[in-house]
Amino acid sequence: MKHAQQGMALIEALVASAVLGMGLLGATQLTLKAMQTATDTRQRGVAQMLAQEAMDCALSGASCPTQDSVQVQGVRYTRQTRMAPRGNGLQDIQVTVQWAAVTPWAEGSNAGQTSLVWHSSVSPLPGWVGR
């Protein structure tokens, strides 16, 4: 009976190590995915703030740059504002913010151009308003 049990502790230890290793690998992948999602969310939030600034400037009627570039937390964002007449006195406004989304620790990740586009329309105020 003693000979049948010989080496079983070693096999149990190897199986336990394999199971533990697979669990740690899963936890590592989950952590990396969470970090990638947090980075993507932060970059999209910055892009939305920049789009809101450009949209507010365009709606205010002030002279705003049609294209500019801003670097925030190591990421370069390019925003572009286009205004075009639509008819009936309406004017379409489109703000596009683009950035290169890079997540170095994500599997298979490479620099991909990501963009956010906001649209709005505005009607000029009648001449009698504010006089």
Secondary structure, 3 states (H helix, E strand, C coil): CHHHHCCHHHHHHHHHHHHHHHHHHHHHHHHHHHHHHHHHHHHHHHHHHHHHHHHHHHHHCCCCCCEEEEEECCEEEEEEEEEEEEECCEEEEEEEEEEEECCCCCCCCCCEEEEEEEEEEECCCCCCCCC
